[in-house]
Amino acid sequence: MEYRLLGRSGLKISTLTIGTMTFGGVGWAKKTGELGVPEAKRLIDLCLDAGVNLIDTADVYSNGLSEEIVGEILGGKRKNGVLIATKARFRMGDGPNDVGSSRQHLIKACEASLRRLKTDVIDLYQLHEWDGHTPLEETIEALDTLVRDGKVRYIGCSNFSGWHIMKALNISEREKRHRFVSQQIHYTLEARDAEYELLPITVDQGLGVLVWSPLAGGLLSGKHRRNQAAPEGTRQFAGWREPPIRDEGRLWNIVDVLVSVAEGRGISAAQVALAWLIGRKTITSVIVGGRTEAQFKDNLAASDLTLTDQERKLLDEVSLPPLIYPYWHQRSEAKDRLSGADLELIAPHIKR
């Protein structure tokens, strides 16, 4: 297992992270899985034995039950230096202040997560989503307070746009508050939208990147194929519709290449999709989840898989996103004056 620095921090995390959305099975999360403590413990032990050192959860997963299961398994003890990341922002009660990124909600949510996780400190505390109703200065000050009070060690964001992140980093610098060390994003061979703004910001601002749903809700696992119904037991069969697929033909073209590369190696398409992500220089860690030991074992094998240049080229080309404005103009008129952050998106198009 490889370990990479999380952004500009000195914290090293494994290239694979344990995802826990399948723990609990309450409410909307039931579509992803219903694992209880015994099943979840076997999966966590399996990952820890393989060298994974970060568990990612969120207060909203199964209405807090996912955090409770993690807390029960760890029992207030950090085995093998395991790190805990969780998230807050979504509704956790019926009151008007039981949602959002206000100081009131974030501090209350953090204290509740600490109790459920049976721990004194959260290693990485992440804003789960943007909140356009709360002044960002208030949000950053609340997160800074949690760090200074010793309840949180590092802070990050998730599902922010580029300008949201830059505004937050500017406030942290201006007011001398702790800054985000990472962002958690959706990024796959099928959904490379993050290359427009989020990954260039990662290069420019020194942020770590954790990837959620790296197999696009299972669509890139190899189980789903062109002109075939969703297999029983999959998220799509259960009605899961995240991420949105805007071009189904493009999706199946990507799956065809994934399966071809996988069959040439004698491995699963899921391993190839995960290895493509791990091999991207901007990615710190890929969050893997599942409901069975077989799924976790298959995902863990991706940590040791290195794709050839030719395999990466095939995958890159079939999934390359189009250049939208102003990037197509920059490719034409500014290619002699582009930074490393600019080239994160534009370089493949210049080569073409």
C-alpha positions as CSV (number, residue, x, y, z in Angstrom):
1,M,0.0,0.0,0.0
2,E,1.3,3.4,-1.0
3,Y,0.9,6.5,1.3
4,R,0.6,10.0,0.0
5,L,0.7,13.4,1.8
6,L,-2.7,15.0,2.1
7,G,-2.3,18.3,0.4
8,R,0.1,20.6,2.0
9,S,-0.3,18.9,5.4
10,G,2.2,16.4,6.9
11,L,-0.5,13.7,7.1
12,K,0.1,10.6,5.1
13,I,-2.9,8.6,4.0
14,S,-3.2,5.4,2.0
15,T,-4.1,5.5,-1.7
16,L,-7.3,3.6,-0.8
17,T,-9.8,4.7,1.8
18,I,-12.6,2.7,3.4
19,G,-16.0,4.1,2.5
20,T,-18.8,3.4,4.9
21,M,-22.1,4.4,3.2
22,T,-23.0,0.7,3.1
23,F,-22.9,0.6,6.9
24,G,-26.4,0.8,8.6
25,G,-29.0,0.7,5.9
26,V,-31.3,3.4,7.2
27,G,-33.4,5.6,5.0
28,W,-32.0,6.5,1.5
29,A,-28.7,4.7,2.3
30,K,-30.5,1.4,2.4
31,K,-30.1,1.2,-1.4
32,T,-26.3,1.1,-1.0
33,G,-26.2,-1.6,1.7
34,E,-27.3,-2.7,5.2
35,L,-24.2,-3.9,6.9
36,G,-24.3,-4.3,10.7
37,V,-21.4,-4.4,13.1
38,P,-20.2,-8.0,12.5
39,E,-20.1,-7.6,8.7
40,A,-18.6,-4.1,8.8
41,K,-15.9,-5.2,11.2
42,R,-14.8,-8.0,8.9
43,L,-14.5,-5.5,6.1
44,I,-12.6,-2.9,8.1
45,D,-10.2,-5.6,9.5
46,L,-9.6,-6.8,5.9
47,C,-8.7,-3.3,4.7
48,L,-6.6,-2.4,7.8
49,D,-4.6,-5.6,7.3
50,A,-4.0,-4.6,3.7
51,G,-2.5,-1.3,4.9
52,V,-5.5,1.1,4.5
53,N,-5.3,3.7,7.2
54,L,-8.3,6.0,6.6
55,I,-12.0,5.4,7.2
56,D,-14.4,7.9,5.7
57,T,-17.9,8.3,6.9
58,A,-20.5,11.1,7.4
59,D,-23.1,12.0,10.0
60,V,-25.9,11.7,7.3
61,Y,-25.0,8.1,6.4
62,S,-27.9,6.1,7.8
63,N,-28.8,9.1,10.0
64,G,-25.7,8.6,12.2
65,L,-25.7,4.8,12.3
66,S,-22.7,4.5,10.0
67,E,-20.7,6.6,12.5
68,E,-22.0,4.5,15.4
69,I,-20.9,1.3,13.7
70,V,-17.4,2.7,13.1
71,G,-17.3,3.8,16.7
72,E,-18.4,0.4,18.0
73,I,-15.8,-1.4,15.8
74,L,-12.9,0.8,16.9
75,G,-14.2,0.9,20.5
76,G,-12.4,4.1,21.2
77,K,-9.1,2.6,20.2
78,R,-7.2,3.5,17.1
79,K,-5.9,0.2,15.7
80,N,-2.8,0.4,13.6
81,G,-2.8,4.2,13.5
82,V,-6.2,4.3,11.7
83,L,-7.5,7.7,10.9
84,I,-11.1,8.8,10.8
85,A,-12.7,11.3,8.4
86,T,-16.3,12.4,8.6
87,K,-18.5,15.0,7.2
88,A,-21.3,17.4,8.2
89,R,-23.7,19.9,6.5
90,F,-26.9,17.9,5.6
91,R,-30.0,17.8,7.7
92,M,-29.8,15.8,11.0
93,G,-33.0,16.9,12.7
94,D,-36.3,18.7,12.3
95,G,-35.2,22.0,13.7
96,P,-34.4,25.1,11.5
97,N,-30.7,24.9,12.6
98,D,-30.3,21.2,12.1
99,V,-28.8,21.7,8.7
100,G,-26.2,23.8,6.9
101,S,-22.8,25.2,7.7
102,S,-23.6,27.7,10.4
103,R,-21.4,27.9,13.5
104,Q,-24.4,26.6,15.5
105,H,-24.9,23.5,13.3
106,L,-21.3,22.6,12.6
107,I,-20.2,22.6,16.3
108,K,-23.3,20.7,17.4
109,A,-22.8,18.2,14.5
110,C,-19.1,17.7,15.3
111,E,-19.8,17.0,19.0
112,A,-22.5,14.5,18.0
113,S,-20.1,12.8,15.6
114,L,-17.4,12.5,18.3
115,R,-19.9,10.8,20.6
116,R,-21.1,8.4,17.9
117,L,-17.5,7.6,16.8
118,K,-16.4,7.2,20.5
119,T,-13.4,9.3,19.9
120,D,-11.9,12.5,21.3
121,V,-10.8,13.9,17.9
122,I,-11.7,13.6,14.2
123,D,-8.7,13.5,11.9
124,L,-10.3,15.0,8.9
125,Y,-13.6,17.0,9.2
126,Q,-15.2,17.9,5.9
127,L,-18.0,20.2,4.8
128,H,-20.2,17.7,2.9
129,E,-21.8,20.2,0.6
130,W,-21.9,24.0,-0.2
131,D,-24.2,26.2,1.9
132,G,-25.1,29.4,0.1
133,H,-27.2,30.7,3.0
134,T,-24.4,30.9,5.6
135,P,-21.6,33.5,5.3
136,L,-18.4,31.6,4.5
137,E,-16.6,33.7,7.1
138,E,-18.8,32.1,9.8
139,T,-18.2,28.6,8.5
140,I,-14.4,29.0,8.3
141,E,-14.3,30.5,11.8
142,A,-16.4,27.6,13.2
143,L,-14.1,25.0,11.6
144,D,-11.0,26.9,12.9
145,T,-12.6,26.9,16.4
146,L,-13.0,23.1,16.2
147,V,-9.3,22.7,15.2
148,R,-8.1,25.0,18.0
149,D,-10.3,23.3,20.5
150,G,-8.6,20.0,19.7
151,K,-11.8,18.3,18.4
152,V,-10.6,18.2,14.8
153,R,-7.1,18.0,13.3
154,Y,-7.6,18.9,9.6
155,I,-10.5,20.3,7.6
156,G,-11.6,19.8,4.1
157,C,-14.6,20.3,1.8
158,S,-16.6,18.2,-0.6
159,N,-18.8,18.9,-3.6
160,F,-17.7,22.6,-3.8
161,S,-17.3,24.4,-7.1
162,G,-14.0,26.0,-8.0
163,W,-15.0,29.5,-6.9
164,H,-16.4,28.2,-3.6
165,I,-13.0,26.7,-2.8
166,M,-11.0,29.7,-3.8
167,K,-13.3,32.0,-1.8
168,A,-12.8,29.8,1.3
169,L,-9.1,29.6,0.9
170,N,-8.9,33.4,0.5
171,I,-10.9,33.9,3.7
172,S,-8.6,31.5,5.6
173,E,-5.5,33.4,4.4
174,R,-7.0,36.8,5.1
175,E,-8.3,36.0,8.6
176,K,-5.4,33.7,9.5
177,R,-7.7,30.7,9.9
178,H,-6.9,27.0,9.3
179,R,-7.4,26.2,5.6
180,F,-8.8,23.2,3.8
181,V,-6.1,20.6,3.2
182,S,-8.3,18.5,0.9
183,Q,-11.4,18.3,-1.2
184,Q,-13.6,15.1,-1.7
185,I,-15.0,14.9,-5.2
186,H,-16.7,12.7,-7.6
187,Y,-14.3,11.8,-10.4
188,T,-14.2,8.8,-12.7
189,L,-13.4,7.7,-16.2
190,E,-17.0,8.5,-17.0
191,A,-17.3,11.8,-15.1
192,R,-14.1,13.9,-15.6
193,D,-15.8,17.2,-15.0
194,A,-13.4,17.9,-12.1
195,E,-10.7,18.5,-14.7
196,Y,-12.2,21.8,-15.7
197,E,-11.6,23.6,-12.3
198,L,-11.2,21.3,-9.3
199,L,-8.1,19.5,-10.3
200,P,-6.3,22.6,-11.6
201,I,-7.1,24.2,-8.2
202,T,-5.6,21.1,-6.5
203,V,-2.3,21.7,-8.4
204,D,-2.3,25.5,-7.8
205,Q,-3.4,25.5,-4.2
206,G,-1.8,22.3,-2.9
207,L,-5.0,20.4,-1.9
208,G,-5.3,16.7,-1.4
209,V,-8.0,14.9,-3.3
210,L,-10.2,12.0,-2.1
211,V,-12.5,10.5,-4.7
212,W,-16.0,9.3,-3.8
213,S,-17.9,6.7,-5.9
214,P,-14.9,5.9,-8.1
215,L,-16.8,3.2,-9.9
216,A,-19.8,5.6,-10.7
217,G,-22.1,3.7,-8.4
218,G,-21.0,0.4,-9.9
219,L,-21.4,1.4,-13.5
220,L,-17.7,1.0,-14.2
221,S,-17.4,-2.4,-12.3
222,G,-17.9,-4.4,-15.5
223,K,-21.2,-5.8,-14.3
224,H,-23.2,-3.3,-16.4
225,R,-23.0,-3.7,-20.1
226,R,-24.5,-2.1,-23.2
227,N,-28.1,-3.1,-24.0
228,Q,-28.4,-5.2,-20.8
229,A,-30.7,-4.6,-17.8
230,A,-29.0,-3.7,-14.4
231,P,-28.1,-6.9,-12.6
232,E,-29.9,-7.8,-9.4
233,G,-28.1,-6.7,-6.2
234,T,-26.6,-3.6,-7.8
235,R,-27.3,0.0,-6.9
236,Q,-28.9,0.8,-10.2
237,F,-31.2,-2.3,-9.9
238,A,-32.3,-0.8,-6.5
239,G,-33.1,2.6,-8.1
240,W,-29.8,4.5,-7.4
241,R,-29.4,7.3,-9.9
242,E,-26.1,8.9,-9.0
243,P,-24.1,10.1,-10.9
244,P,-26.3,11.3,-13.7
245,I,-25.4,9.8,-17.1
246,R,-25.7,12.5,-19.8
247,D,-24.4,10.4,-22.7
248,E,-25.2,6.7,-22.4
249,G,-23.4,5.9,-25.7
250,R,-20.2,7.4,-24.3
251,L,-20.6,5.5,-21.0
252,W,-20.7,2.1,-22.9
253,N,-17.8,3.1,-25.1
254,I,-15.8,3.6,-21.9
255,V,-17.0,0.4,-20.4
256,D,-16.0,-1.5,-23.6
257,V,-12.4,-0.3,-23.3
258,L,-12.4,-1.0,-19.5
259,V,-13.5,-4.5,-20.1
260,S,-11.1,-5.0,-22.9
261,V,-8.1,-3.9,-20.8
262,A,-9.3,-6.0,-17.9
263,E,-9.7,-9.1,-20.0
264,G,-6.2,-8.6,-21.4
265,R,-4.9,-8.6,-17.8
266,G,-7.2,-11.3,-16.5
267,I,-8.6,-9.0,-13.8
268,S,-11.8,-7.1,-13.1
269,A,-12.9,-3.9,-14.9
270,A,-13.3,-2.4,-11.4
271,Q,-9.6,-2.8,-10.7
272,V,-8.7,-1.1,-14.0
273,A,-11.0,1.9,-13.2
274,L,-9.5,2.3,-9.7
275,A,-5.9,2.0,-11.0
276,W,-6.6,4.7,-13.6
277,L,-7.6,7.0,-10.7
278,I,-4.7,6.1,-8.4
279,G,-2.3,6.7,-11.3
280,R,-3.5,10.3,-11.7
281,K,-0.9,12.6,-10.1
282,T,-3.6,14.9,-8.5
283,I,-5.3,12.1,-6.6
284,T,-4.4,11.3,-3.0
285,S,-6.8,8.5,-2.2
286,V,-9.7,6.7,-3.7
287,I,-12.7,5.8,-1.4
288,V,-13.8,2.2,-2.0
289,G,-16.9,0.6,-0.5
290,G,-19.1,-2.4,-1.0
291,R,-21.2,-5.0,0.7
292,T,-19.1,-8.2,0.5
293,E,-15.6,-9.3,1.2
294,A,-15.2,-10.3,-2.4
295,Q,-15.9,-6.7,-3.5
296,F,-13.4,-5.2,-1.0
297,K,-10.7,-7.8,-1.9
298,D,-11.1,-7.0,-5.6
299,N,-10.9,-3.3,-4.9
300,L,-7.8,-3.6,-2.6
301,A,-6.0,-5.4,-5.4
302,A,-6.1,-2.2,-7.4
303,S,-3.5,-0.6,-5.1
304,D,-0.8,-2.8,-6.6
305,L,-1.9,-2.4,-10.2
306,T,0.1,-0.2,-12.6
307,L,-1.4,0.3,-16.0
308,T,0.9,0.5,-19.0
309,D,1.2,3.7,-21.0
310,Q,-0.8,2.1,-23.8
311,E,-3.6,1.1,-21.5
312,R,-3.8,4.5,-20.0
313,K,-3.8,6.1,-23.5
314,L,-6.7,4.0,-24.5
315,L,-8.7,4.9,-21.4
316,D,-7.7,8.6,-21.6
317,E,-8.8,8.9,-25.2
318,V,-12.2,7.2,-24.9
319,S,-13.1,9.3,-21.9
320,L,-11.5,12.7,-22.7
321,P,-13.9,15.5,-21.9
322,P,-14.4,18.3,-24.5
323,L,-12.8,21.7,-24.0
324,I,-15.5,24.2,-23.0
325,Y,-15.0,28.0,-23.1
326,P,-12.6,29.6,-22.2
327,Y,-10.4,26.5,-22.3
328,W,-10.7,25.9,-26.1
329,H,-9.6,29.5,-26.6
330,Q,-6.7,29.2,-24.2
331,R,-5.6,26.0,-26.0
332,S,-5.5,28.0,-29.3
333,E,-4.2,31.4,-28.1
334,A,-2.3,30.8,-24.8
335,K,-0.7,27.4,-25.1
336,D,2.8,29.0,-24.9
337,R,1.9,30.7,-21.5
338,L,0.1,27.9,-19.6
339,S,1.0,26.9,-16.0
340,G,1.1,23.4,-14.6
341,A,-2.4,23.9,-13.2
342,D,-3.7,25.0,-16.6
343,L,-2.1,22.0,-18.3
344,E,-3.9,19.6,-16.0
345,L,-6.9,20.0,-18.3
346,I,-5.5,21.4,-21.5
347,A,-2.3,19.3,-22.1
348,P,-4.0,16.2,-23.6
349,H,-5.8,18.5,-26.1
350,I,-2.6,20.1,-27.2
351,K,-1.0,16.7,-27.8
352,R,-4.0,15.8,-30.0
